Amino acid sequence: MALPLYLVGLSHKTAPVEVRERAALDPLVALPVALARLGKGVVLSTCNRTELYGVGDPGRAQAFLLERGVEPRHLYRKEGVESLRHLFRVAAGLDSLVVGEAQILGQVRQALFLARKYGATESLLEKAFQSAIALGKRARSETGIGAGAVSVAYAALDLALAVYGDLGGLAVAVLGAGEMAELFLTHLKAQGVGRILVLNRTEERARALAERFGGEAYPLSALPQVLKEVDLVVASAAAPCYLVGPEDLPKRAKPLFLIDIALPRNIDPKVGRLPHAYLYNLDDLERVVEKNMAARKGEVPKVEALVEKALADYLEWYAGHRVREAIRALEERMYREVAGEFPHADPLLWHEEAGRRAHPWILAVKLGARKLLQGPPCPRDCPLLAFRLSRP
């Protein structure tokens, strides 16, 4: 039997940001609903991808994403070994907008954690995601795929540098106080900016983050005034609606540059039509990071080799997993058969006779395990035919 894993998803490679917004699953409401629909599954939802992994039929996963307004042309669907290969490449950073970025590994780990929290995992998915996390660590420790500061936040800094050339003396506002904002501020601090202003719905979190980087903290209610004072805005807040609209931007003597790295977006796209505003979003960052791709091309084959090794290890584990189940089924069947033939015999003799009868079949099961894994039909005389299970 072929590996029964599947994935259905979309990413920055197949869908624009407005479609990815519709597919994004927040961890408190939409994610539990998705996991309940899948039955058993793991959901990986980031600013650049939403992927549903499961076991068995991918139809329900695909229907769920279509119901959220995603068109079939935006989706990819992979099954068996290809779904596992894709997960491994994602965890290793090979499928990211910024190749080699480290943030995705934490997101894969979080996806597994949440699936466990809602009781949605099972053995194949657990092993797949554990293997993916281990592979991601190896890729970054044994190759140069993760060398240097690579993340969407770093790409945003690259874009700011491309716009201004030098950030020295500028006033920069950061919306949000989460991981992405922290990453951006870490990169920004080394550029000698004049002022850092951190705005967040919870002012205490804004203050805690601002203090770490020598900045100023404000509540979101101060946004209209802040927009009058800054040269650059980087938005990464978790918000269900736009935080900045055309009506919020004052007329200015010099232009305002805005970089929206949030999903859902924080800044209304109409802002980009204003004569004094220049707006960039996640899709614009893809062009910014092309130079990073070239720098890491030499490392990609090394990581691909690690992916294939991890695949082989998983399939070896899976073969053993299937063999163990088949052997248990054989032993149980032979025990029932012997007990039926000799109902008055000592149970110890039942076990011994059942073991003797099962032994040649067990050898055949082990020999046939690789053929079972590759997926061709089992021969009529193959002992696995009688003991094949519908699902691990």
C-alpha positions in Angstrom: 0.0 0.0 0.0 1.3 3.5 -0.9 2.0 5.9 1.9 -1.4 7.4 2.7 -0.3 10.9 3.6 -1.6 13.9 1.7 -1.5 17.7 1.6 -3.7 20.4 0.1 -2.5 24.0 0.2 -1.6 27.2 -1.4 1.5 29.5 -1.1 3.2 32.6 -2.4 4.0 30.6 -5.4 0.4 29.8 -6.4 -1.7 32.6 -4.9 -1.5 36.4 -4.5 -1.6 38.0 -1.0 -5.4 38.7 -1.2 -6.1 35.0 -1.7 -3.7 33.9 1.0 -5.5 36.3 3.4 -8.8 34.4 2.8 -7.1 31.0 3.4 -5.2 32.1 6.5 -6.4 30.2 9.6 -6.2 32.0 13.0 -5.2 29.5 15.8 -8.2 30.4 18.1 -11.2 30.0 15.8 -10.5 28.9 12.2 -7.8 26.3 13.0 -9.9 24.2 15.4 -12.7 24.2 12.8 -10.3 23.0 10.1 -8.9 20.2 12.3 -12.4 19.1 13.2 -13.2 18.9 9.5 -10.1 16.9 8.7 -10.6 14.4 11.5 -6.9 13.8 11.8 -4.6 16.4 10.4 -2.0 19.1 10.9 -2.5 22.7 9.6 0.5 24.9 8.7 -0.8 28.5 8.3 1.7 31.3 7.9 1.8 34.6 6.0 3.0 32.9 2.9 1.2 29.5 3.0 -1.8 27.6 4.3 -1.3 23.8 4.0 -3.5 21.0 5.4 -1.8 17.7 6.0 -3.8 14.5 6.7 -4.1 10.8 6.2 -6.5 9.2 3.7 -8.8 11.1 1.4 -7.7 14.8 0.7 -11.2 15.7 -0.5 -12.4 17.3 2.7 -9.3 19.4 3.0 -9.7 20.7 -0.5 -13.4 21.4 0.0 -12.6 23.4 3.2 -10.2 25.7 1.4 -12.5 26.2 -1.6 -15.2 27.2 0.9 -12.9 30.0 2.1 -12.9 31.6 -1.4 -9.8 30.0 -2.8 -10.1 28.9 -6.4 -8.9 25.5 -7.6 -6.1 27.1 -9.7 -4.5 28.5 -6.5 -4.3 25.0 -4.8 -1.7 22.3 -5.1 -2.5 18.7 -4.0 0.2 16.1 -3.2 -0.2 12.6 -2.0 2.1 9.8 -0.7 5.8 10.3 -0.8 5.4 13.7 -2.7 3.4 15.2 0.2 6.2 14.1 2.6 8.9 15.5 0.4 7.1 18.8 0.2 6.8 19.0 4.0 10.5 18.2 4.4 11.4 20.9 1.8 9.2 23.4 3.6 10.8 22.7 7.0 14.3 23.0 5.5 13.5 26.4 4.1 13.7 25.4 0.5 10.1 26.5 -0.3 10.1 29.8 1.5 9.9 33.2 0.0 13.3 33.8 1.5 15.2 30.6 0.9 16.7 29.3 4.2 14.7 31.5 6.5 14.6 30.2 10.0 11.1 31.2 11.1 9.4 28.5 9.1 10.9 25.8 11.3 9.3 27.3 14.4 6.0 27.5 12.5 6.2 23.8 11.6 6.8 23.0 15.2 3.9 25.1 16.3 1.6 23.4 13.8 2.4 20.0 15.3 1.9 21.4 18.8 -1.6 22.8 18.0 -2.6 19.6 16.3 -1.6 17.7 19.4 -3.5 20.2 21.5 -6.7 19.5 19.6 -6.2 15.7 19.5 -5.8 15.7 15.7 -2.6 13.9 15.2 -1.9 10.2 14.6 1.2 8.1 14.2 2.1 8.8 10.5 1.6 12.6 10.9 3.5 12.7 14.2 6.4 10.9 12.7 6.3 13.0 9.5 6.4 16.3 11.4 8.9 15.2 14.0 11.2 14.1 11.1 10.6 17.4 9.3 11.6 19.4 12.4 14.8 17.3 12.8 15.6 17.7 9.2 15.1 21.5 9.4 17.6 21.6 12.3 20.2 19.5 10.3 19.8 21.7 7.2 20.7 24.8 9.2 23.5 23.3 11.2 25.2 21.2 8.4 24.8 23.5 5.4 25.0 27.2 4.7 21.3 27.5 3.7 20.5 29.5 6.9 23.7 31.6 6.8 23.1 35.3 7.5 19.9 37.1 8.6 17.2 35.7 6.3 13.5 36.3 7.0 10.6 38.2 5.6 11.5 40.9 8.2 15.1 41.0 6.8 13.6 41.3 3.3 11.6 44.3 4.5 14.8 45.9 5.8 16.4 45.3 2.4 13.5 47.0 0.7 13.8 50.0 3.1 17.5 50.2 2.3 16.7 50.0 -1.4 14.3 53.0 -1.0 16.4 55.2 1.2 20.0 54.0 0.7 20.7 54.9 4.3 18.3 54.7 7.2 20.5 56.9 9.4 18.4 59.6 11.1 15.1 58.4 9.9 12.0 57.9 12.1 10.5 54.4 11.7 7.2 53.2 13.0 6.5 49.5 13.6 3.0 48.3 14.0 2.7 45.2 16.1 4.9 43.7 18.9 5.1 40.1 17.8 7.8 37.9 16.5 8.0 39.6 13.1 8.2 43.0 14.6 11.0 41.9 16.9 12.9 40.4 14.0 12.6 43.6 12.0 13.7 45.7 14.9 16.7 43.4 15.4 17.8 44.1 11.9 16.8 47.7 12.0 18.8 48.6 15.1 22.1 48.1 13.3 21.2 50.7 10.7 21.5 53.8 12.9 17.9 55.0 12.6 17.0 58.3 14.4 13.8 57.1 16.1 12.0 53.8 16.6 8.3 54.0 17.4 6.4 50.8 18.4 2.6 50.8 18.3 0.5 47.9 19.5 -3.0 47.3 20.7 -1.6 46.4 24.1 0.6 49.3 25.1 2.4 47.2 27.7 3.7 44.9 25.0 4.7 47.8 22.9 6.6 49.3 25.8 8.4 46.0 26.5 9.6 45.7 22.9 10.5 49.4 22.5 12.6 49.4 25.6 14.7 46.5 24.2 15.6 48.6 21.2 15.8 52.1 22.6 12.4 53.0 21.1 9.2 54.8 22.0 6.0 52.9 22.8 2.5 54.1 21.7 -1.0 52.6 21.7 -2.7 52.1 18.3 -4.9 55.1 19.1 -1.8 57.3 18.6 -1.4 56.1 15.0 -2.8 59.3 13.3 -0.2 61.5 15.1 2.6 59.0 14.5 2.0 58.9 10.8 2.7 62.7 10.7 6.1 62.2 12.3 7.7 59.1 10.6 9.4 58.5 7.3 8.8 54.7 7.2 6.1 52.4 8.5 6.5 48.6 8.8 3.2 46.9 9.6 3.2 43.4 11.2 0.3 43.5 13.7 -2.3 40.7 14.1 -5.5 42.5 13.3 -8.8 41.4 11.7 -9.2 44.6 9.7 -7.1 47.4 8.2 -5.3 49.6 10.7 -4.3 52.3 8.1 -6.6 53.6 5.4 -6.4 56.5 2.9 -8.2 58.8 5.4 -5.6 58.2 8.0 -2.7 59.6 6.1 -2.1 63.3 6.4 -0.8 65.4 3.6 2.9 65.6 3.8 5.7 67.6 2.3 7.8 64.5 1.8 6.6 61.0 0.9 5.8 58.2 3.4 6.9 54.7 2.6 4.9 51.8 4.0 5.8 48.1 4.1 3.0 45.7 5.0 4.3 42.3 6.1 1.2 41.3 8.0 -1.4 38.7 6.9 -4.2 39.7 7.0 -2.8 43.0 5.7 -2.7 46.0 8.1 -2.8 48.7 5.4 -5.6 49.2 2.9 -4.2 48.8 -0.7 -5.9 52.1 -1.6 -3.2 53.8 0.5 -0.8 53.0 -2.4 -2.8 55.2 -4.7 -2.1 58.4 -2.7 0.4 60.7 -4.3 2.5 61.0 -1.2 2.5 57.3 -0.2 4.4 54.4 -1.5 3.1 51.0 -0.3 4.7 47.6 -0.6 3.3 44.2 0.6 4.5 40.6 0.9 4.3 40.0 -2.8 6.7 42.9 -3.5 9.2 41.3 -1.2 9.7 38.4 -3.6 11.6 40.7 -6.0 13.7 42.0 -3.1 15.0 38.6 -2.1 16.1 37.4 -5.5 19.7 38.3 -4.7 19.4 36.0 -1.6 18.4 33.2 -3.8 21.6 33.5 -5.9 23.8 33.5 -2.7 22.3 30.3 -1.5 22.1 28.3 -4.8 25.3 26.4 -3.9 23.7 25.1 -0.6 20.4 24.0 -2.1 21.7 20.6 -3.5 23.2 19.8 -0.1 19.9 20.4 1.6 18.0 18.4 -1.1 20.4 15.5 -0.4 19.4 15.7 3.3 15.7 15.8 2.3 16.1 12.5 0.3 18.0 10.9 3.2 15.2 11.9 5.6 12.6 10.5 3.1 14.5 7.2 3.0 14.6 7.0 6.8 10.9 7.7 7.1 10.0 5.1 4.5 12.1 2.5 6.3 10.3 3.4 9.5 7.0 3.2 7.7 7.8 -0.2 6.3 8.6 -1.5 9.8 5.4 0.1 11.1 3.3 -1.8 8.4 5.2 -5.0 9.0 4.6 -4.8 12.8 0.9 -4.4 12.2 0.7 -7.2 9.7 2.6 -9.5 12.1 0.3 -8.7 14.9 -2.7 -9.5 12.7 -1.1 -12.8 11.6 -0.4 -13.8 15.2 -3.9 -13.0 16.3 -5.4 -14.9 13.5 -3.3 -18.0 14.0 -4.0 -17.9 17.7 -7.8 -17.8 17.1 -7.4 -20.6 14.6 -5.5 -22.9 16.9 -7.8 -22.1 19.9 -10.8 -23.0 17.7 -9.2 -26.3 16.6 -8.1 -27.4 20.1 -10.5 -25.7 22.5 -9.4 -27.9 25.5 -5.7 -27.6 25.1 -3.4 -25.6 27.4 -3.3 -21.9 26.3 0.5 -22.1 26.4 0.3 -24.7 23.6 -2.0 -22.4 21.7 0.7 -19.7 21.7 3.4 -22.1 20.7 1.4 -23.7 17.8 0.2 -20.3 16.7 3.8 -19.0 16.6 4.9 -22.1 14.6 2.2 -21.7 12.0 2.7 -17.9 11.7 6.5 -18.1 11.3 6.7 -18.7 7.5 4.1 -16.1 6.9 5.9 -13.6 9.0 9.0 -14.1 6.9 7.0 -13.6 3.8 5.5 -10.4 5.2 9.0 -9.0 5.9 10.2 -9.9 2.4 7.1 -8.3 0.9 7.2 -5.1 2.9 9.2 -3.1 0.3 6.8 -4.1 -2.5 3.9 -3.1 -0.3 5.4 0.3 0.3 6.0 1.0 -3.4 2.4 0.5 -4.1 2.0 -2.2 -6.9 -0.9 -4.7 -6.4 -0.1 -7.5 -4.0 0.2 -10.9 -5.8 -2.7 -13.3 -5.2 -0.5 -15.7 -3.2 1.1 -12.9 -1.1 0.2 -13.4 2.6 -0.1 -9.6 3.0 -3.3 -9.8 0.9 -5.2 -11.4 3.8 -3.8 -9.1 6.4 -3.7 -5.7 4.6 -5.1 -3.0 6.8 -7.2 -0.1 5.4 -5.1 2.4 7.4 -2.1 2.4 9.7 
